Amino acid sequence: RGAVTEVYRGRLDDNTPFNPDNLRQIPMVAAEARRRGLRFGTWAAAYATYPPQASANARKPNYLFAKDISRRTGAIYDLDFVSLLEPKRVDHLARFFAQMQADPNVDYVGLDYMRSDRGGYEMVDQFTREMPVKLPEGFFDWPQQRRWSYVAGKVEREWQTDPQFYEAWNWWRAHTGAGIVAAIREKAQLTKPLWIFVLSWWHGKQHGQDPVMFTDAGVSVLCPMLYQVPNRAHFDRMVKDWGDYLQAGEV
């Protein structure tokens, strides 16, 4: 785990967005792996930051952070994930991958947390303008808080009664994330194999991930995370769900 925005000690800024201790270790470990005949890979925690509390955001780079809205009071507040709408994060990740591309001892690179967090309602206005979802009359004249609360309710309370709206939200987030992956690859001029960790249940769509979109964006290997599978029946159901979604050779 190479590029990580973590401020357990000190602070980071736009010039130093990742823990420099990690970055200093990568060339040494990669060279030692090569000396021993091993291949070496390193990845970036793409949109998660640490510690995972918004109270620490002031010591992190000056990002737009993902936002949630209180279901009880309507108050809007920051989360600890960087927003998918933050262009500086794309540049910072691309800079890391360009450095890894230039290191002859690094064989593979990867991404984790390539998604938005819960909430992410700072994306509501762009989502509702771009996607053909049914909205109440005068929606775009409503105050921001009311617009965001409406979408939060549709996504979190009506996902079964209005699945088209819910699926549109997930599709739009996945498309946005895959576009970011493509942009990172292009900016970094990345040719080394790129893997990505994806959520396994419902092939990640509940978290705004899509394996086909990631593949189209240039991801070489998809790594479904299985640590939340509690039993064999759950595993069999999950495998069937992936099989129903994908065709052979598609990813």
Secondary structure, DSSP 8 states (H G I E B T S, - for coil): --EEEE-SSS---SS--S-HHHHHHHHHHHHHHHHTT---EEEEEEEEEESS-GGGGGGS-S--EEEEE-TTT--EEEEEEE-TT-HHHHHHHHHHHHHHHH-TT--EEEEES-S--S--GGGHHHHHHHS-----TTGGGS-HHHHHHHHHHHHHTSTTTSHHHHHHHHHHHHHHHHHHHHHHHHHHT--S-EEEEEE-GGGGGGGT--HHHHHHTT-SEEEEE-TT--SHHHHHHHHHHHHHH--TT--
